[in-house]
Amino acid sequence: MEQDKGFSIKETSEQTELTEDTIRYYEKIGLLPRAERKANSHRVYSLEDIKTMKLISCLKKTDMSLDEMRPYLSMSFNDDLTEYPELYELMLNHKKKIQKQMASLQLIIDTIDSRLQPGKPDNPTCTITQETKRMPKAKK
């Protein structure tokens, strides 16, 4: 579809890796603005809409809740986050949390790598941060 005419919900879904139902849900709860409509009432999305959906997907992968990301989604991509000290601080703290998770996951990778080496080396310490701890599923 031509860029100036926008993108169908199917095309948008393919570009953002969000299901069509998820896109409709995000509109329904006000996370996304209501889509423009064609004369036949089919939804039409702009490049800006797609960028917003990609941002949602990105933040969601970091375990940020939809409510936590809401203030960032109301901003323009051209807005300077430093002009919003409270939002800036929240995003900075979220980044630090992700960095801790990454460091913890790196320790896990190092532990696995050491176990993959022949000769069973010493048992390295594997510490998992609270954010990444999960209970193992019971074996059936």
N, C-alpha and C positions, 0 to 999 in steps of 0.2 A: 504494500500500500504506500502511496506517496506520503512523504513526511508532512506536507502542509495539510493533508486531509486527516492526519492522525492515525492511530492504530486501533484495530479491533481488540476486543477483550482476549480473543484467542492469540493474536500476535503479541499482545502485551504479556499474557501468561507465558508464552514461549521465551520472551526476552527477559523476564524477571524471575522465572522459575517459581512463580506463585501460581496456585491453581486458580481457575476462574472463580470458583466458589470463595476462595480466600480473598480475592480482589473485591468481590461483591460484599463480603463480610466487613472488610476494612472500610468500605464506603458506608455501609450501614451503621457502623459504630462511630463514624466520624473521624477515623484515622486518616482517611483519604477524602478529599473533596468529592462531591458527586461528579461523576463523569459527564462530559458533554454528550449530547445525543444527536444522532442523525435523524433525518425525517422519519425513518422507519423505526425509531426509538432504540436502535442499537447503540451501545456505548462506544465512545471514541476517546482515546487517551493520547495525550501529548508526550513529547520527550521529557518534559518536566515531571509529568505524572510517573513515567517509567523510572526516572532518576529517584524519585521519592520512594517508589516501591522497592527499588534495589537497596536503598538506604535502610528501609524497614527490614528487608531480608538480612542484610549485613548485621544490623544491631541485634536482631532476633537470634542470630547464630552465636552471639556473645552472651546470651541469657538475659538481655535487657527486656524488661516487660513492655508490653504495648503502652501501658500508662506512663512508664518512665520515658519512653521515646516521644510521646505526644508533643511536648514543648519544642523539641527539635524539628519535628515535622511541620510545625506552623511557621518555621523560619524559611526565608528564601535561601537558596544555595549561595547567593552572593552576600548574605549577612555575615558579619564578623562576629564569631562566637565570643571573642574577648569583650565585646560591648555588652554582654549579658553575663556578669560575673557569677551569678548563682548557677546558671546553666553550664558555664565554662567549668566551674568547680565540680559539678556533678559528672560531666563528661571526663574530666581529668581523673576523678576517682574511679570511674568505670574502666578507664584505660589501665590504671594501676592494678585493678582487680584482674583484668585480662592478662597483664604481664605476670602476675603471681601465678595464675593458672598455667601460663606457658612455661614458666620456670619449673613448676611442679610436674608438668607433662614431660619436660626434658629429662628430669630425674628418672621418670618411669622409663623413658626410651633408653637412657643410659643403663638402667638396671636390666632391661630386656636384652640390650646389646651384650652386656657382660655375661648373661646366661647363655647367649648364643655362641659364645667363644668356647672352644674345646678345653677340657680340663677342669671344669667347674671352679672358677675363681672364688675368692672370698665373697661372702654374701654382702653386697653393698646396701647401704641404707636407702630405702625408698620412702620418702615422705610425700604424702599427698595433702595439699591444702584442703581446708574445709570445703571450699567451693567446688572441688572436683571429686570429693569422696562420694562413692556410691556403694550400697550394700550389694554383694554378689547375689545373683539369683540362685535360689535353691535348686539343687539337682533333683530331677524326678526319677 
